[in-house]
């Protein structure tokens, strides 16, 4: 039996909420946040507006794009876009992960938009990348897709396949992509994200980025179905986009502590060199886990080797490639590793998504220290090679 490796300093490898950004401090957050103040105060509105300014600068969002904050994290953002903007044109929904399936269900079962427009479901088995002939953009249709899927580890490497000249909208779930990828805004009309993932913030609030094309849709088209209060981004008097939402107002009461948490994360990104720096950390982490997997003969990415360009650099979904026991198989080994690492405070929350049972899912976003990741991988190898140590 070999000597166990050193422990990671931070054992937090969950895919959301993720490891905190280095600037996080509970005491600092409490001293900075506008606690006990109303979100309707001028001070709070200026703080939210400041968050918009930092976001637009870091992500190089065009000046004529608008930002607004939506309750319900990224889920709230994408559902808000679906409820407010879809139903005018035929819709293509790309479903290669559970969230793509969720957006399709919203469109077809909740809103029942199939009664008024054609809804085309483009899908592939979970854990596999779409075929090249599926990455086809019809510029006449609205398009909904997940850019980088944390449950499956499937990522669309670029948006070159999207037509820059289009009549339909592109609605992009980018909560596991933004701040780890460079955004081609020419291809995006609505982008949703929350800062609980890439920036290591707390959950509950989401950011919606709207192009002029998306604003035009909101202003000129009103769906027949009623819009829930939490999704109302139209002015109740004019029926058009509520521009106050882009100037520091919010749809409903929100936590000013969560807002300050986001601002602190944005300041961290600014200080380390912007999105270029966060992308470099993501790339380094992905290379670390890729090289480790190559050296193993028992574990591999779920996304197969011939589709490696579609492997997510921020979420590594892994499965056992050998059946170690005919009765229990890979499930026993996966559960053993997860239990040992959690009980030993080596790694928390690395169990795969419920849609892909008996897998490991390791977050490799920009708040993950590369050295901690290396140590985690050493521990996974050590657990697999020294089970008697733990059983005893």
C-alpha positions, 0 to 999 in steps of 0.5 A: 500500500502506497502513502496517500497523497496530500489533501487538496486545500479546497475540497469543493469540486461541485458543478454548481454552486461551485468553489468560491472565488479567491476574493470571497470573504463572508466578513467582507461581503457582509460589510460591503452589501447593502444589508437592511436596505430596500432593493428599490433604493437609489443606492441599490439600483446604482449597485446593480447598474455597476454590476451591469457595467462591469459585466458588459466590460469584462464580456465585451458585450456591445453597447446596444445590448441590454442586461437585466437581472432575473430571479431563479438563477439561469433557469429563470433567465431561459424560461423568461426568454421562452415565455416572453419571446417564443411563439411567433416563428417555428422553433429548433430546440437542441437537446443533448442534455437534461436542460435542453430537454427541459427547455423543450418541455417548457415549449411543447408541454407547458406553453403548448406552442406546437399548437401555433408553430412547428417545434423541431427537436434535435437530439442525440443520446446523453453523453454524446455530442451532436453529429455535424449535420445536426449543427445546422442553423435555419435563420428563419427559425428561433433556436434554443440550445445549451452551449456547455452542458454540465450534466453530460460534459458536452460542449459546442466548441464554437458558434460559427455554424450560426448565421449572423443574418437571421430573422429568428432569435438565438437563445443560448443557455450559457451558464457553464460557458460565459467567463470560460469561453469567448462570446461571439455576440454576433451569433447571440440574441439572448444569453443566460447565465448565473454566477454560481458556476463560473464565478463561484458565487451563490445561486438564486439570481440570473443575468439575461443579455439581450440583443437589439433583435431580442428587444425588437421581438419583445416590443413587437410581439406579445404571446397569447399565453399569460406571463407569470409575474416573475417573468414580466420584462415588459412595461405594464403600460406600454407593453414594450421592454421595461428599460428600467430593468436595464438601469438598475431596477429589478422585477421583484425583491432580491438579495443585496448580499447575492448582488454584492457577491457577484460584484466581488467576483467580477472585481476578482476577474478584473484584477487577474486579467479579465476573461482571457485569464479565466479562460486560461485557467479553464484550459489548464484545468482541462489539460490536467484532467485530460492527461490524467485520463490518458494515463488510466486504463479504467476510466474515461470521459463519457464523450468518446475520443472521436468526439473529443472536440466536443468535451467540455473544458469546465465539466469532466463527466467520467465513467468506468471503462472496465467491469470490476465485478459482474454483480455490482460493476462500475457502480460499486467502484464509483460509489466507493470513491465518492464516499471515501473522498467525501468522508475524508474531506478530500472532495465534495459533490463529485457524483454524476448527474442523475441523468447519467448515474454511476459516473463522476463529474468534476468541475474544472472552472476558473475558481478551481485551483489547478494544484487542488485538481491534481491532488484530487486526481491522485486521490481518485487513483489512490482510492482505486488502487488501495481499497483494502486501506478503507475497507479495513 
